Amino acid sequence: MKFKENAGATSRPESGFSLLELMISLALFLIVTGAIFSVLSVARQSRSFVSENTGLNKNIRIALNMIGRDAYNAGYGYPLRNTVVLPDDRVSLLLGIPSDVDTTRDVVPPIVSGNDVTLNTFNTAPDIRTDQVTFLYKDPTFNLIGAAGSEVSTPLPINAATTTSGIDEIIPLSGSNSACRVNDLYLVTGNTGSTLGVSTALFGTNTVRFANGDPLGFNLTGTSGPLRAITTPATLQRVQMVTYFVTADGTLTRRRYANVLPVAAFTDEPLIYGVENFQIKYVMDDGSLSDNPSAGPDGIPGTVDDTQANLAAVRQIRVTVYVRSVDRTVSGVPFRSSMTATFSTRNLGYDAN
């Protein structure tokens, strides 16, 4: 049997991509994919950089805001013209700054500078030393007087200090010690000057005691002590004393002295980790710039020309913080950021006491 071929059918060759076309398509795909990946990688790095630096800058701004607040408060309710004195070397030992060369009582200004105090081992560069600064000002929560919502902190009028069994005692004129607390840092001011003391006990309902061996080592009792040298009329005012410094491992810290229970010399509040450097400059009332105003003409603290009183002439404080993150970029470089801020010492400039 023979089959008749369909005259309408035609033969067609098989169609598809040639090897050359496939190779070209694959090359184009790889080029486009590589470009997209590069863009995404750059975007990821940029996002990581922005995110990390935003975090660093946020922490720096928070710390600078706190420093600025304390710089602004420095000297508030604290004598500038009426010298505050303490036993010799009490402040230098407490703050870890060079002691003076004499044996007389020390002057305690509302700002205490410390230039190149702490060796920073977090910084990879050798022999980097960070600054510190201390501020003193009255505590606005002490002995509030006035209508609710508009109370004002008022110094407590007191009798002259007496000494009983080796302990200095102060009795407020009101006959009550209810406004006072144990371990509070007080400024005692009278006709003959001012001094600082730490309350070590409240005796009965009317007596505040200042014994030797307080957490800050400020008290020196007896007739030769600074507290007994204050004559009436006199007042008692709680003060804040805070220091900003960087630990050896690179932690910017705010230290608040006394004024806490249980009794302690200080409490520390870490502000920024990873600080490579912390530098402070002081703008004086004559417009000059100083690293350490109290160091005197030779610029070396702990020498005979030191003048603590110069610190009352500080009109601005310029703070620079350098921070390095533990995280790194894809190229292995750590994230770094720095910020400088200048703060006014209003209460020193205008003597607003």
ZAPAPA-894864 format. One line per field, with one value per residue (C-alpha): chain; x, y, z; residue number from 0. Coordinates in nm, 4 decimals. Layout:
! ZAPAPA-894864
chaine	A / ... .
x	X / ... .
y	Y / ... .
z	Z / ... .
num	NUM / ... .
! end
This chain:
! ZAPAPA-894864
chaine	A / A / A / A / A / A / A / A / A / A / A / A / A / A / A / A / A / A / A / A / A / A / A / A / A / A / A / A / A / A / A / A / A / A / A / A / A / A / A / A / A / A / A / A / A / A / A / A / A / A / A / A / A / A / A / A / A / A / A / A / A / A / A / A / A / A / A / A / A / A / A / A / A / A / A / A / A / A / A / A / A / A / A / A / A / A / A / A / A / A / A / A / A / A / A / A / A / A / A / A / A / A / A / A / A / A / A / A / A / A / A / A / A / A / A / A / A / A / A / A / A / A / A / A / A / A / A / A / A / A / A / A / A / A / A / A / A / A / A / A / A / A / A / A / A / A / A / A / A / A / A / A / A / A / A / A / A / A / A / A / A / A / A / A / A / A / A / A / A / A / A / A / A / A / A / A / A / A / A / A / A / A / A / A / A / A / A / A / A / A / A / A / A / A / A / A / A / A / A / A / A / A / A / A / A / A / A / A / A / A / A / A / A / A / A / A / A / A / A / A / A / A / A / A / A / A / A / A / A / A / A / A / A / A / A / A / A / A / A / A / A / A / A / A / A / A / A / A / A / A / A / A / A / A / A / A / A / A / A / A / A / A / A / A / A / A / A / A / A / A / A / A / A / A / A / A / A / A / A / A / A / A / A / A / A / A / A / A / A / A / A / A / A / A / A / A / A / A / A / A / A / A / A / A / A / A / A / A / A / A / A / A / A / A / A / A / A / A / A / A / A / A / A / A / A / A / A / A / A / A / A / A / A / A / A / A / A / A / A / A / A / A / A / A / A / A / A / A / A / A / A / A / A .
x	0.0000 / 0.1267 / 0.0469 / 0.0011 / 0.2200 / 0.0321 / 0.1122 / 0.0380 / 0.2993 / 0.6385 / 0.9520 / 1.0752 / 1.4132 / 1.4252 / 1.4592 / 1.6514 / 1.9409 / 2.2835 / 2.5787 / 2.7046 / 2.3706 / 2.3645 / 2.7139 / 2.6271 / 2.3081 / 2.4969 / 2.7630 / 2.5005 / 2.3242 / 2.6459 / 2.7267 / 2.3812 / 2.3807 / 2.7287 / 2.6258 / 2.3167 / 2.5207 / 2.7784 / 2.5055 / 2.3479 / 2.6869 / 2.7637 / 2.4162 / 2.4633 / 2.8016 / 2.6622 / 2.3685 / 2.5991 / 2.8278 / 2.5403 / 2.3775 / 2.6991 / 2.7966 / 2.4456 / 2.4715 / 2.8143 / 2.7060 / 2.3897 / 2.5908 / 2.8371 / 2.5552 / 2.3923 / 2.7216 / 2.7959 / 2.4495 / 2.5194 / 2.8586 / 2.7003 / 2.4339 / 2.6904 / 2.9179 / 2.6221 / 2.5412 / 2.9019 / 2.9230 / 2.5447 / 2.5068 / 2.8784 / 3.1073 / 3.3316 / 3.4594 / 3.4341 / 3.7073 / 3.6155 / 3.8993 / 3.9736 / 4.2639 / 4.5793 / 4.5735 / 4.2220 / 4.0918 / 4.4053 / 4.4101 / 4.0403 / 4.0617 / 4.4010 / 4.5552 / 4.8997 / 4.9238 / 5.0468 / 5.3913 / 5.2800 / 5.1177 / 4.8491 / 4.4797 / 4.3615 / 4.1255 / 3.8307 / 3.6947 / 3.3627 / 3.5565 / 3.8618 / 4.0606 / 4.2684 / 4.4894 / 4.6231 / 4.5296 / 4.4541 / 4.6551 / 4.4172 / 4.5071 / 4.2043 / 4.3704 / 4.6079 / 4.8424 / 5.0958 / 5.0942 / 4.7550 / 4.6290 / 4.2759 / 4.1539 / 3.9004 / 3.6916 / 3.5031 / 3.2054 / 3.0589 / 2.7183 / 2.4361 / 2.1783 / 1.8467 / 1.6472 / 1.7782 / 1.5547 / 1.2775 / 1.0804 / 0.7653 / 0.4294 / 0.3949 / 0.5214 / 0.7301 / 0.9633 / 1.3123 / 1.6174 / 1.7260 / 2.0414 / 1.9723 / 2.0744 / 2.2903 / 2.4674 / 2.8457 / 2.9966 / 3.1021 / 3.3112 / 3.1896 / 3.4010 / 3.6117 / 3.3116 / 3.2078 / 2.8375 / 2.6095 / 2.2612 / 2.0306 / 1.8696 / 1.5310 / 1.6174 / 1.5530 / 1.7837 / 1.4977 / 1.6276 / 1.9623 / 2.0825 / 2.3767 / 2.6586 / 2.5529 / 2.8188 / 2.7569 / 2.8887 / 2.9161 / 2.9457 / 2.9889 / 3.1534 / 3.5033 / 3.4772 / 3.3447 / 3.4333 / 3.3009 / 3.2081 / 3.0387 / 2.7714 / 2.8458 / 2.5408 / 2.2224 / 2.2063 / 1.8611 / 1.6288 / 1.8418 / 2.2107 / 2.4199 / 2.7516 / 3.0777 / 3.3293 / 3.6755 / 3.7070 / 3.4201 / 3.4099 / 3.5681 / 3.8266 / 3.7116 / 3.6365 / 3.9015 / 3.7404 / 3.8399 / 3.9388 / 4.2052 / 3.9659 / 3.8023 / 3.4482 / 3.5222 / 3.6790 / 3.3404 / 3.1717 / 2.8076 / 2.5911 / 2.6372 / 2.4423 / 2.4415 / 2.3760 / 2.3940 / 2.6134 / 2.6702 / 3.0240 / 3.0654 / 3.3670 / 3.3828 / 3.6759 / 3.7743 / 3.8812 / 4.1930 / 3.9793 / 3.8061 / 3.4805 / 3.3687 / 3.2211 / 3.0258 / 3.1189 / 2.8950 / 3.0441 / 2.8620 / 2.4888 / 2.3901 / 2.2781 / 2.4114 / 2.7125 / 2.9710 / 3.2400 / 3.0928 / 2.8687 / 2.9774 / 2.7580 / 2.9166 / 2.8250 / 3.0232 / 3.2263 / 3.5151 / 3.6514 / 3.9954 / 4.0487 / 3.8765 / 4.0213 / 3.9093 / 4.0118 / 3.9072 / 3.8165 / 3.9137 / 3.7531 / 4.0253 / 3.9547 / 4.2660 / 4.2570 / 4.4072 / 4.4540 / 4.4789 / 4.4115 / 4.5151 / 4.8632 / 4.9975 / 5.2384 / 5.4661 / 5.1737 / 5.2868 / 5.0438 / 5.1864 / 5.4416 / 5.4734 / 5.2994 / 4.9718 / 4.6697 / 4.3371 / 4.1586 / 4.2173 / 3.9454 / 3.6825 / 3.7745 / 3.6693 / 3.3917 / 3.3532 / 3.4522 / 3.5371 / 3.5041 / 3.6164 / 3.5353 / 3.6907 / 3.5132 / 3.5969 / 3.3483 / 3.4390 / 3.2599 / 3.4514 / 3.3839 / 3.4183 / 3.7713 / 3.8556 / 3.8675 / 3.6873 / 3.4113 / 3.5272 / 3.3518 / 3.4404 / 3.2491 / 3.3372 / 3.1032 / 3.1511 / 2.9547 / 2.9081 / 2.9844 / 2.7113 / 2.7193 / 3.0890 / 3.0618 / 2.7728 / 2.8437 / 2.4823 / 2.4901 .
y	0.0000 / 0.3418 / 0.6519 / 0.9678 / 1.2526 / 1.5578 / 1.8190 / 2.1066 / 2.0011 / 2.1757 / 2.0846 / 2.3377 / 2.3462 / 2.3393 / 2.6914 / 2.8083 / 3.0167 / 2.9655 / 2.9170 / 3.2637 / 3.4192 / 3.2325 / 3.3494 / 3.7107 / 3.6900 / 3.5373 / 3.8076 / 4.0808 / 3.9169 / 3.9010 / 4.2638 / 4.3851 / 4.1638 / 4.2835 / 4.6463 / 4.5942 / 4.4140 / 4.6952 / 4.9560 / 4.7552 / 4.7051 / 5.0759 / 5.1546 / 4.9048 / 5.0506 / 5.4020 / 5.3037 / 5.1326 / 5.4364 / 5.6806 / 5.4608 / 5.4128 / 5.7801 / 5.8859 / 5.6725 / 5.8097 / 6.1706 / 6.1207 / 5.9967 / 6.2836 / 6.5406 / 6.3969 / 6.4149 / 6.7675 / 6.8817 / 6.7598 / 6.9295 / 7.2481 / 7.2451 / 7.2082 / 7.4709 / 7.7096 / 7.6377 / 7.6663 / 7.9321 / 7.9525 / 8.0398 / 7.9772 / 8.2586 / 8.4206 / 8.7139 / 8.5426 / 8.2766 / 7.9138 / 7.7335 / 7.3723 / 7.2042 / 7.1791 / 6.9386 / 6.8030 / 6.8893 / 6.7883 / 6.4461 / 6.3957 / 6.4981 / 6.3476 / 6.6761 / 6.8122 / 6.9401 / 7.2899 / 7.3519 / 7.5275 / 7.3992 / 7.6651 / 7.6082 / 7.5589 / 7.7833 / 7.6024 / 7.7994 / 7.7166 / 7.5532 / 7.3323 / 7.2499 / 6.9407 / 6.9369 / 6.6054 / 6.4157 / 6.0572 / 5.8361 / 5.6957 / 5.3354 / 5.3038 / 5.5392 / 5.3508 / 5.6495 / 5.6464 / 5.8816 / 6.0427 / 6.2116 / 6.3415 / 6.6486 / 6.6767 / 6.9581 / 7.0012 / 7.2303 / 7.3497 / 7.5160 / 7.5259 / 7.2470 / 7.4076 / 7.1395 / 7.2321 / 7.4071 / 7.5071 / 7.8123 / 7.9543 / 7.8527 / 7.5134 / 7.5273 / 7.8396 / 7.7282 / 7.8738 / 7.7139 / 7.9288 / 7.9043 / 7.7952 / 8.0568 / 7.8919 / 7.9512 / 7.9432 / 7.5957 / 7.4449 / 7.1375 / 6.8568 / 6.5473 / 6.6205 / 6.6684 / 7.0032 / 7.0766 / 7.3324 / 7.4244 / 7.6110 / 7.9271 / 7.7681 / 7.4961 / 7.2205 / 7.0047 / 6.8587 / 7.0205 / 6.8425 / 6.4896 / 6.2694 / 6.2632 / 6.5926 / 6.8365 / 7.1800 / 7.5275 / 7.7147 / 8.0910 / 8.3666 / 8.7002 / 8.5554 / 8.3464 / 8.0104 / 7.6442 / 7.3081 / 7.0239 / 6.6841 / 6.6095 / 6.2834 / 6.2659 / 6.4388 / 6.4603 / 6.4944 / 6.7264 / 7.0386 / 6.9524 / 6.8752 / 6.7055 / 6.7229 / 6.4625 / 6.3839 / 6.0892 / 6.1917 / 6.0237 / 6.3235 / 6.3993 / 6.7612 / 6.7919 / 6.9108 / 6.9581 / 7.1681 / 7.5266 / 7.5183 / 7.3847 / 7.5940 / 7.5349 / 7.6890 / 7.9888 / 8.0924 / 8.3616 / 8.4668 / 8.5750 / 8.2523 / 8.0179 / 7.6538 / 7.5595 / 7.2191 / 7.2224 / 6.9965 / 6.9022 / 6.7135 / 6.6103 / 6.5072 / 6.2806 / 5.9879 / 5.6570 / 5.4839 / 5.2480 / 5.5369 / 5.5978 / 5.9581 / 5.9708 / 6.2180 / 6.1835 / 6.3372 / 6.3730 / 6.2934 / 6.3824 / 6.0138 / 5.7324 / 5.4853 / 5.6940 / 5.7055 / 5.9453 / 5.9627 / 5.8026 / 5.7576 / 5.7859 / 5.6568 / 5.8850 / 5.7712 / 5.4582 / 5.4489 / 5.7986 / 5.8427 / 6.1959 / 6.4622 / 6.8117 / 7.1317 / 7.4910 / 7.7898 / 8.1293 / 8.3946 / 8.7314 / 8.9040 / 8.6825 / 8.4686 / 8.0899 / 7.8651 / 7.4910 / 7.5374 / 7.8876 / 7.7980 / 7.6834 / 8.0385 / 8.2050 / 7.9017 / 7.6783 / 7.4011 / 7.2989 / 7.2391 / 7.5201 / 7.8368 / 8.0612 / 7.8633 / 8.0902 / 7.9130 / 8.2479 / 8.2765 / 8.0161 / 8.2702 / 8.4625 / 8.1784 / 8.3007 / 8.0056 / 7.6401 / 7.4779 / 7.0985 / 6.8574 / 6.4848 / 6.2251 / 5.8874 / 5.5580 / 5.2749 / 4.9087 / 4.8313 / 4.8650 / 4.9393 / 4.6655 / 4.7904 / 4.7298 / 5.0954 / 5.1817 / 5.4401 / 5.7708 / 6.0927 / 6.4140 / 6.7165 / 7.0528 / 7.2699 / 7.5962 / 7.6755 / 7.9985 / 8.0186 / 8.2719 / 8.2692 / 8.3484 / 8.6232 / 8.8003 / 8.7029 / 8.5832 / 8.4576 .
z	0.0000 / -0.0878 / 0.1025 / -0.0806 / 0.0457 / 0.1611 / -0.0913 / 0.1518 / 0.4128 / 0.4182 / 0.6141 / 0.8764 / 1.0421 / 1.4306 / 1.5871 / 1.9152 / 2.0563 / 1.9255 / 2.1623 / 2.0797 / 2.1711 / 2.5023 / 2.5885 / 2.5074 / 2.7172 / 3.0083 / 2.9901 / 2.9897 / 3.2844 / 3.4829 / 3.4051 / 3.5127 / 3.8239 / 3.9180 / 3.8772 / 4.0921 / 4.3586 / 4.3605 / 4.4039 / 4.6857 / 4.8515 / 4.8373 / 4.9711 / 5.2550 / 5.3454 / 5.3296 / 5.5480 / 5.7976 / 5.8031 / 5.8516 / 6.1172 / 6.3133 / 6.2977 / 6.3911 / 6.7036 / 6.7896 / 6.7342 / 6.9384 / 7.2365 / 7.2022 / 7.1894 / 7.5020 / 7.6914 / 7.5684 / 7.6747 / 8.0289 / 8.0354 / 7.9033 / 8.1742 / 8.4516 / 8.2953 / 8.2828 / 8.6493 / 8.7700 / 9.0379 / 9.0895 / 9.4577 / 9.5026 / 9.6253 / 9.3686 / 9.5693 / 9.9114 / 9.8976 / 9.9740 / 10.1528 / 10.2489 / 10.4300 / 10.2180 / 9.9208 / 9.9917 / 9.6436 / 9.4528 / 9.6180 / 9.5519 / 9.1851 / 9.1070 / 8.9952 / 9.0936 / 9.4500 / 9.5254 / 9.6715 / 9.9911 / 10.3100 / 10.3455 / 10.2995 / 9.9450 / 9.7514 / 9.5901 / 9.2907 / 9.1176 / 8.8301 / 8.8809 / 8.5692 / 8.5040 / 8.1952 / 8.0554 / 8.3709 / 8.2604 / 8.0256 / 7.7620 / 7.6773 / 7.4462 / 7.1991 / 6.9702 / 6.9634 / 7.2495 / 7.5482 / 7.4874 / 7.8046 / 7.8494 / 8.0362 / 8.3147 / 8.4610 / 8.7895 / 8.8537 / 9.1846 / 9.2276 / 9.4775 / 9.4830 / 9.3771 / 9.5656 / 9.9119 / 10.1682 / 9.9288 / 10.0397 / 9.8794 / 9.7389 / 9.5720 / 9.2162 / 9.2726 / 9.5530 / 9.5693 / 9.7278 / 10.0205 / 10.2338 / 10.5904 / 10.8538 / 11.1192 / 11.4479 / 11.4612 / 11.4690 / 11.7997 / 11.8748 / 12.1017 / 12.1666 / 11.8577 / 11.6255 / 11.4778 / 11.5206 / 11.3560 / 11.4774 / 11.2334 / 11.3728 / 11.3065 / 11.5566 / 11.3006 / 11.0911 / 10.8835 / 10.5624 / 10.5992 / 10.5233 / 10.6105 / 10.3496 / 10.1948 / 10.0726 / 10.2276 / 10.1664 / 10.4954 / 10.4439 / 10.7009 / 10.7728 / 10.7559 / 10.4395 / 10.3276 / 10.3455 / 10.2322 / 10.4663 / 10.4467 / 10.7060 / 10.8847 / 11.1150 / 11.2234 / 11.6023 / 11.7526 / 11.5634 / 11.5567 / 11.5013 / 11.1936 / 11.2660 / 11.0699 / 11.1879 / 11.0547 / 10.8195 / 10.5895 / 10.2449 / 10.0688 / 10.3370 / 10.3567 / 10.7276 / 10.9707 / 11.3094 / 11.6073 / 11.6666 / 11.3928 / 11.1300 / 10.8557 / 10.9832 / 11.3223 / 11.1473 / 11.0003 / 11.2105 / 11.2164 / 11.0511 / 10.8543 / 10.6304 / 10.5245 / 10.1597 / 9.9930 / 9.6815 / 9.3836 / 9.2863 / 8.9585 / 8.7533 / 8.3876 / 8.3066 / 8.0838 / 8.2342 / 8.1035 / 7.8927 / 7.7133 / 7.9051 / 7.9454 / 8.2958 / 8.5068 / 8.8741 / 9.1395 / 9.4861 / 9.8119 / 9.8268 / 9.7982 / 10.0277 / 10.1188 / 10.2149 / 9.9366 / 9.8232 / 9.4745 / 9.2140 / 8.8525 / 8.5437 / 8.2199 / 7.9284 / 7.6215 / 7.5543 / 7.3072 / 7.3762 / 7.2204 / 7.3475 / 7.5568 / 7.5442 / 7.7150 / 7.6548 / 7.8614 / 7.7173 / 7.9700 / 8.0383 / 7.8349 / 7.5322 / 7.5715 / 7.5419 / 7.8091 / 7.8623 / 8.2383 / 8.3769 / 8.7314 / 8.6232 / 8.6229 / 8.3774 / 8.3466 / 8.2400 / 8.4758 / 8.7542 / 9.0995 / 9.0922 / 9.2994 / 9.0454 / 9.0431 / 9.0886 / 9.1482 / 9.1550 / 8.7781 / 8.7274 / 8.8344 / 8.5168 / 8.2834 / 8.0549 / 7.8193 / 7.8127 / 7.4793 / 7.4842 / 7.2101 / 7.2188 / 6.9875 / 6.9699 / 6.7988 / 6.7514 / 6.8035 / 6.4750 / 6.1506 / 5.7884 / 5.5230 / 5.4637 / 5.8299 / 5.9357 / 6.2629 / 6.2634 / 6.4134 / 6.5035 / 6.6844 / 6.8025 / 6.9577 / 7.1631 / 7.3496 / 7.6660 / 7.8545 / 8.2270 / 8.2843 / 8.6640 / 8.6646 / 8.4067 / 8.5708 / 8.9307 / 8.9577 / 9.3139 .
num	0 / 1 / 2 / 3 / 4 / 5 / 6 / 7 / 8 / 9 / 10 / 11 / 12 / 13 / 14 / 15 / 16 / 17 / 18 / 19 / 20 / 21 / 22 / 23 / 24 / 25 / 26 / 27 / 28 / 29 / 30 / 31 / 32 / 33 / 34 / 35 / 36 / 37 / 38 / 39 / 40 / 41 / 42 / 43 / 44 / 45 / 46 / 47 / 48 / 49 / 50 / 51 / 52 / 53 / 54 / 55 / 56 / 57 / 58 / 59 / 60 / 61 / 62 / 63 / 64 / 65 / 66 / 67 / 68 / 69 / 70 / 71 / 72 / 73 / 74 / 75 / 76 / 77 / 78 / 79 / 80 / 81 / 82 / 83 / 84 / 85 / 86 / 87 / 88 / 89 / 90 / 91 / 92 / 93 / 94 / 95 / 96 / 97 / 98 / 99 / 100 / 101 / 102 / 103 / 104 / 105 / 106 / 107 / 108 / 109 / 110 / 111 / 112 / 113 / 114 / 115 / 116 / 117 / 118 / 119 / 120 / 121 / 122 / 123 / 124 / 125 / 126 / 127 / 128 / 129 / 130 / 131 / 132 / 133 / 134 / 135 / 136 / 137 / 138 / 139 / 140 / 141 / 142 / 143 / 144 / 145 / 146 / 147 / 148 / 149 / 150 / 151 / 152 / 153 / 154 / 155 / 156 / 157 / 158 / 159 / 160 / 161 / 162 / 163 / 164 / 165 / 166 / 167 / 168 / 169 / 170 / 171 / 172 / 173 / 174 / 175 / 176 / 177 / 178 / 179 / 180 / 181 / 182 / 183 / 184 / 185 / 186 / 187 / 188 / 189 / 190 / 191 / 192 / 193 / 194 / 195 / 196 / 197 / 198 / 199 / 200 / 201 / 202 / 203 / 204 / 205 / 206 / 207 / 208 / 209 / 210 / 211 / 212 / 213 / 214 / 215 / 216 / 217 / 218 / 219 / 220 / 221 / 222 / 223 / 224 / 225 / 226 / 227 / 228 / 229 / 230 / 231 / 232 / 233 / 234 / 235 / 236 / 237 / 238 / 239 / 240 / 241 / 242 / 243 / 244 / 245 / 246 / 247 / 248 / 249 / 250 / 251 / 252 / 253 / 254 / 255 / 256 / 257 / 258 / 259 / 260 / 261 / 262 / 263 / 264 / 265 / 266 / 267 / 268 / 269 / 270 / 271 / 272 / 273 / 274 / 275 / 276 / 277 / 278 / 279 / 280 / 281 / 282 / 283 / 284 / 285 / 286 / 287 / 288 / 289 / 290 / 291 / 292 / 293 / 294 / 295 / 296 / 297 / 298 / 299 / 300 / 301 / 302 / 303 / 304 / 305 / 306 / 307 / 308 / 309 / 310 / 311 / 312 / 313 / 314 / 315 / 316 / 317 / 318 / 319 / 320 / 321 / 322 / 323 / 324 / 325 / 326 / 327 / 328 / 329 / 330 / 331 / 332 / 333 / 334 / 335 / 336 / 337 / 338 / 339 / 340 / 341 / 342 / 343 / 344 / 345 / 346 / 347 / 348 / 349 / 350 / 351 / 352 .
! end
